[in-house]
Amino acid sequence: MTEQIRVLIADDDPLVRVGLSMVLGAAPEIVIVGEAGDGAEAVQLARSLRPDVVLMDVRMPRMDGLAATEALRRNGPKPAIVVLTTFDTDENLLGALRLGANGFLLKDIAPTEILDAVRRAATGESILAPAVVPRLIGYAVGRDRGGADGRRPRAAAALNRLTEREREVAEAVATGRSNAEISAELHMSVPTVKAYVSRLFDKLGCANRVQVAILIHEAR
């Protein structure tokens, strides 16, 4: 029997919550354990229900998704947190990822992609949409353009600590490829890819794949 994935949905729009519940509920291994209409409720429910994955909207009343993500990462249970965003209007997306979110989903993606993202998040994998990675990096680097000269040498020095194989994995991660895609491209097993990614986080001091992507970009 497939192990169940417990999911909490946090969004202030009831229609979005219903839609996500219908999509995810169609998968036999996914169980919707709760729904929250704001960040404060999301934190409370996450601590009491202990979901494996939280789908977290950014813009919510009382407490937004950023504050809720920070609260859950500070103490209590450690679910995978996937940010729900329209991207163009969520200027704080990068902030959520830096606070420890595992990745993001665009609200208009296909149902199959939502299911795949939740399954990947439940295994500990970060979720990056390849089509949006360049825009995300551009936003991050553009926002911090003033310190670019100082960051480039630091980023290059960090990457120089990597082995050739680790650098190959880092470059693949920076494009938004999943562990399975990296496995096929570099002819490695998925568990080996996971081990390399974990090693990259440790060596580079990165909390997630987005930070790896930004580091790669800053070093160029």
ChimeraX attribute file (.defattr): number of C-alpha atoms within 10 A of each C-alpha:
attribute: neighborCount
match mode: 1-to-1
recipient: residues
	/A:1	4
	/A:2	7
	/A:3	8
	/A:4	13
	/A:5	20
	/A:6	20
	/A:7	28
	/A:8	26
	/A:9	27
	/A:10	31
	/A:11	26
	/A:12	20
	/A:13	13
	/A:14	13
	/A:15	10
	/A:16	15
	/A:17	18
	/A:18	12
	/A:19	12
	/A:20	19
	/A:21	20
	/A:22	13
	/A:23	15
	/A:24	20
	/A:25	15
	/A:26	11
	/A:27	12
	/A:28	11
	/A:29	14
	/A:30	20
	/A:31	18
	/A:32	18
	/A:33	17
	/A:34	17
	/A:35	22
	/A:36	24
	/A:37	18
	/A:38	23
	/A:39	27
	/A:40	20
	/A:41	16
	/A:42	28
	/A:43	24
	/A:44	14
	/A:45	19
	/A:46	28
	/A:47	16
	/A:48	11
	/A:49	15
	/A:50	18
	/A:51	24
	/A:52	24
	/A:53	26
	/A:54	31
	/A:55	24
	/A:56	30
	/A:57	30
	/A:58	28
	/A:59	19
	/A:60	20
	/A:61	13
	/A:62	12
	/A:63	17
	/A:64	19
	/A:65	30
	/A:66	25
	/A:67	18
	/A:68	27
	/A:69	28
	/A:70	18
	/A:71	15
	/A:72	22
	/A:73	17
	/A:74	12
	/A:75	9
	/A:76	13
	/A:77	16
	/A:78	16
	/A:79	24
	/A:80	27
	/A:81	31
	/A:82	27
	/A:83	26
	/A:84	24
	/A:85	20
	/A:86	16
	/A:87	18
	/A:88	9
	/A:89	9
	/A:90	13
	/A:91	13
	/A:92	15
	/A:93	25
	/A:94	20
	/A:95	15
	/A:96	24
	/A:97	24
	/A:98	18
	/A:99	20
	/A:100	19
	/A:101	29
	/A:102	25
	/A:103	25
	/A:104	26
	/A:105	22
	/A:106	17
	/A:107	16
	/A:108	10
	/A:109	10
	/A:110	10
	/A:111	15
	/A:112	10
	/A:113	13
	/A:114	18
	/A:115	18
	/A:116	13
	/A:117	21
	/A:118	26
	/A:119	17
	/A:120	17
	/A:121	22
	/A:122	21
	/A:123	12
	/A:124	15
	/A:125	20
	/A:126	25
	/A:127	25
	/A:128	25
	/A:129	19
	/A:130	15
	/A:131	10
	/A:132	15
	/A:133	17
	/A:134	17
	/A:135	13
	/A:136	20
	/A:137	21
	/A:138	15
	/A:139	15
	/A:140	17
	/A:141	17
	/A:142	11
	/A:143	10
	/A:144	11
	/A:145	12
	/A:146	10
	/A:147	10
	/A:148	13
	/A:149	10
	/A:150	10
	/A:151	16
	/A:152	17
	/A:153	14
	/A:154	14
	/A:155	19
	/A:156	16
	/A:157	13
	/A:158	16
	/A:159	21
	/A:160	11
	/A:161	12
	/A:162	16
	/A:163	10
	/A:164	11
	/A:165	11
	/A:166	18
	/A:167	17
	/A:168	14
	/A:169	22
	/A:170	24
	/A:171	17
	/A:172	18
	/A:173	25
	/A:174	23
	/A:175	20
	/A:176	22
	/A:177	19
	/A:178	20
	/A:179	23
	/A:180	14
	/A:181	16
	/A:182	22
	/A:183	18
	/A:184	11
	/A:185	12
	/A:186	13
	/A:187	10
	/A:188	14
	/A:189	14
	/A:190	16
	/A:191	12
	/A:192	12
	/A:193	21
	/A:194	18
	/A:195	11
	/A:196	17
	/A:197	21
	/A:198	14
	/A:199	14
	/A:200	23
	/A:201	16
	/A:202	11
	/A:203	14
	/A:204	18
	/A:205	12
	/A:206	17
	/A:207	19
	/A:208	24
	/A:209	25
	/A:210	27
	/A:211	20
	/A:212	24
	/A:213	22
	/A:214	20
	/A:215	24
	/A:216	22
	/A:217	18
	/A:218	19
	/A:219	16
	/A:220	9
